């Protein structure tokens, strides 16, 4: 299997190399990742600056590319220029910090997988919760097995998998939960400060996301030590609202 491996934490991130170590022995893996951290850039792409991809030496003698752009740029550039053929799978991660709930909107990791899905390529976004010493190897081993299952079973066009791991020993993982995307709202704020030149600036912040007890929701499943797997679709149409809007008689507003 030909795999394009990327992330949003930069080409030197530990989580990226944990995945590479697990995937490379069985698959042809090409690393195309940002040359620096690009956390929370969402699905931004570079339009007003040139993109450059610099070859870098990888562990084990392989080669990869460090790109001066976003995770979505990395996937685009890989598919359109660097790779000779479309990859069979794109894997983005392992991201240090969970990407569940509303945070998937901002995540560069998730955006990379979404970019692949938009191009008709199966994709997995992989993240692990925690705040410090991450158990990357356990998560990477699971993703390596999941990657082969995705290749065998396939995904619906325009759909990718958002996978989140609890940062606990493997023996403490409660299981795998197929979950839906949670949309619980959390409190956000701007902390107003003044710099030494008496100019105002702001630090953006937010409370931790909270989730209920419904284990069918990504964040709740993760909090209860399940590996959460959520199928995400690129089609953002609200089909219930679509039918409702057709009854609004909006054609009459043109007269």
C-alpha positions, -999 to +999 in steps of 0.1 A: +000+000+000+012+035-009+006+058+021+011+096+023+019+105+059+015+141+072+006+161+103+001+196+116+029+196+142+058+196+117+080+171+101+101+166+133+071+158+155+074+126+176+039+114+168+046+115+130+077+093+135+059+069+157+034+063+128+062+061+103+080+034+123+048+013+124+037+018+088+070+018+069+080-019+074+048-031+056+040-002+032+056+024+009+053+055+030+060+090+018+063+118+044+051+152+033+046+174+063+049+211+073+083+224+080+071+239+113+042+236+137+008+244+121-016+236+149-051+249+146-047+263+110-078+244+100-083+239+063-063+269+052-043+267+020-015+290+007-025+312-022-003+343-021+031+328-014+051+302-033+051+267-018+085+250-014+091+213-006+126+206+008+138+169+008+148+157+043+165+125+054+143+102+074+150+076+100+161+043+084+175+060+053+142+071+037+133+105+025+105+129+030+095+165+022+092+195+045+067+220+031+064+257+040+027+255+040-003+240+058-013+204+063-039+208+035-011+222+013+010+192+020-017+168+008-025+189-023+012+192-032+018+155-026-011+144-048-007+169-076+031+171-079+054+151-056+039+116-059+040+097-092+006+082-084-023+089-060-017+072-027-039+044-016-043+061+018-035+094+036-027+093+073-025+125+094-010+124+129-004+114+155-015+147+169-006+154+206-040+164+219-075+151+211-094+164+181-130+158+192-161+180+194-159+214+179-121+213+178-122+193+146-132+225+129-098+241+137-076+211+135-049+210+108-047+172+113-083+167+105-081+191+076-053+171+060-075+140+061-104+159+047-083+173+019-075+137+009-112+127+011-121+156-011-096+142-037-113+107-035-086+092-013-094+072+019-079+090+049-074+087+087-068+116+111-053+103+143-049+121+176-041+112+212-053+130+243-030+140+271-007+168+282+028+156+283+041+120+279+021+105+251+019+068+245+024+072+207+035+036+200+003+020+212-018+044+191+005+040+161+002+002+162-036+005+162-035+029+132-013+005+113-039-023+117-067+001+110-050+013+078-050-023+064-087-027+073-096+006+055-077-007+024-097-040+026-131-026+034-129+008+018-147+041+028-176+059+012-164+086-012-159+119+006-157+102+040-127+099+063-121+085+098-113+108+128-096+086+154-089+097+190-070+077+216-071+079+254-036+084+267-037+054+290-018+021+291-031-004+265-045-026+292-066+002+304-082+010+271-120+003+274-124-007+238-133+008+205-163+030+201-178+041+168-190+075+177-206+106+163-192+141+162-201+160+194-211+197+192-213+206+229-205+243+233-177+254+257-169+288+271-144+309+251-129+342+261-104+369+251-079+380+278-072+417+272-036+428+281-013+458+275+022+455+262+052+477+275+043+503+248+008+506+262-007+489+232-037+465+237-034+429+227-054+397+234-048+361+243-075+338+231-086+311+255-113+286+263-124+262+290-119+225+285-146+209+264-171+190+284-192+160+273-221+142+287-224+105+294-236+094+259-208+071+248-220+075+212-204+110+213-167+112+204-156+132+235-176+112+260-163+079+245-127+092+248-132+104+284-143+069+293-111+055+279-125+043+246-107+047+213-132+069+194-136+065+157-159+089+139-167+088+102-166+124+089-181+134+056-170+163+034-207+169+024-218+195+049-253+198+035-281+197+062-306+175+044-334+181+069-330+219+064-328+214+027-363+199+025-376+226+049-361+255+029-378+242-002-411+250+015-402+286+022-414+299-011-382+319-017-389+322-054-416+347-045-390+369-029-376+377-064-408+394-074 
